[in-house]
Amino acid sequence: MNLLKGGHRTSRYQRMNSIGDDCNELKKQYDACFNNWFSERFLKGETDDSVCAPIFKVYQECVKRAMREQKIELREIETDYSTGTEYDNNTTASGSKHQSGQSKS
């Protein structure tokens, strides 16, 4: 921790805000969930990251809405990124992806 004028403490690393002010609290919740999962589960060998999937989904939707409101158009945001577990389930032993029957337009 560092001391600023007036004796206020700050963490060594400041977190970046979300793209939309309305999403900052969701980002904070997701960051906390992810950091807890990473340190308490992943580093101990548990790779199932679905514990944070619900808050990630809500946060992702908030970010998409903020981007639309700010007229930021990126095709990549139309893809729903999921947890690693879903990727693992759709990947063959050779590393190639199974076709899910969905097509991009």
N, C-alpha and C positions, 0 to 999 in steps of 0.2 A: 504494500500500500504506500501511496505517496501522500504527502501533506501539501495542501494548497494554502494560499493566504487565508487567514481566519481559522486555521486548524482543521478544515474540512478534509476528510480522507477520500481518496479515489482509488479504485482498483487499478492495478497496473495496466490492464487491458480494458478499454472501453468498448462496449458493444455497439454495433452499428444498428441504427433504427431501420425499421421496415420501410418499404417504398410508400406505404400509406400510413398516415398517423393512426387511423383506426385499427391498424394491424399490429401496432407496437406491443400491446399486451399479449396478443396471441403469439407473437415472435418470442417474447420473453418466456412464455409458458413452454413453447416448443423447445427453445434453447435449454431450459432447465431440464426438461424431460430427456432430451438427447444427451446432455452432459451426464446426467445420472445414469442413463442406460449404458453409455460408453464406459464410464468408470466402474460401475457396479456390476455390469453384466458382460459387455463385450470383452473387456480386458481380462475377464475371468473365463473366457471361452464360450460364452453364450452369444450366438450370433443372431438370434431371432430378435429383430428390431421392431416387431409389430406393436410393442407396448406404446410407442409414440405415434403410431399411425393415425389414430382418431384426431389428435390435436394438429398433426401435420396436415391432414386433409382440410380442416377448417381454416388453418393459416394459409394454405395454398389457395383456397377459394377467395380469401380476403385479398391476397396479393393480386390475383387475377382481376378482381373487381377494381382495385386501385389502379392497376395498369390500364384497364379500359377507360376509367374515369380520366386518366391523364393522357389518354390517346396514345399509349405506347403499345405498338403492335409487334409481337414476336410470335412466330409460328410455334416455337418451342414450348410456349406456355400452354398451348392447346393439348399437349401430351400430358396425361396424368402420370406423374412419376410416383412409383410405389416403393414400398419397402423392399429390401434385398431378398426377403423370403419369397415374394412373388417372382422375382427374377430367377431365383434358384429353382423354383418349381417349373418354370417355363424354359429351362436350359437343359440341353441334353448333356450326356457325359463328355461329348467331344467339344462342348462349349458353344454349340450353335443353338439359336433360339428356335423353339417350337412356334409354329404359326398359330395364332389365337383365333383366326377367322375374322379379325377386325382389319379393316383397311383404312388408310388415311385418305382424305380427299383434299 
